[in-house]
Amino acid sequence: MQYIDDINELEALYGTPGAAATRKVARRMTPLYRKWIMTSKLCVLSTVGPEGTDGSPRGDDGPAVLELDPGTLAMPDWRGNNRLDSLRNIVRDPRVALMFVVPGSNNVVRVNGKARLTADEGLRRRFEQRGKHPATVIVIEIAEIYTQCARALMRAGTWTDGDQSAELPTVGQILAEVSNGEEGGERYDAEWGVRAAATMW
């Protein structure tokens, strides 16, 4: 198998992007991009670090991010499994990408930029949920915002093909498989709902 390792060769295969593909890019929040992002309760945060890349889903019961100003977003980091993969990456390499989704829409909005972490109490309090605050907040300096073509979600039938999760393995089963039975299993799955509810915020 031959691989493409030359940009000119790559561009020759695809051709020149159309005007809409290049002109849709904004450098700061606009009224319509703001409306889209503030409607999104779920986004994927992508980071890069010395050990490689990381993609992490981030969700809330309101907007996934807060706008600090037209060029800056803030994202709460609620306590989870404490792996800290994304946060470790941000501390060492500020480059981030976010992909915002809204159920029912086949379009997504993407944000690229640079991020830093803060444990500033005042900012953490702005995300208060049920008396709790995130451990840290990711502050993102926007470099570019743009829409992503809907074809991928359309091909996947993301919002039209219904629930396809019935035959999926559980997390407990996967954990038992990769740990040779030392972790996970039915008990892990049975207790997960209680653990999740207790640590949601």
Salt bridges, closest charged atoms under 4 A:
GLU51 OE1 - ARG92 NH2 2.84
ASP61 OD2 - ARG130 NH1 3.88
GLU67 OE1 - ARG34 NE 2.61
ASP77 OD1 - ARG58 NH1 2.43
ASP85 OD2 - ARG83 NE 2.70
ASP93 OD2 - ARG95 NH2 2.78
GLU121 OE2 - ARG125 NH2 3.10
GLU128 OE1 - HIS133 NE2 3.06
GLU144 OE1 - ARG27 NH1 3.30
GLU191 OE2 - ARG187 NE 2.90
GLU191 OE1 - ARG195 NH1 3.72
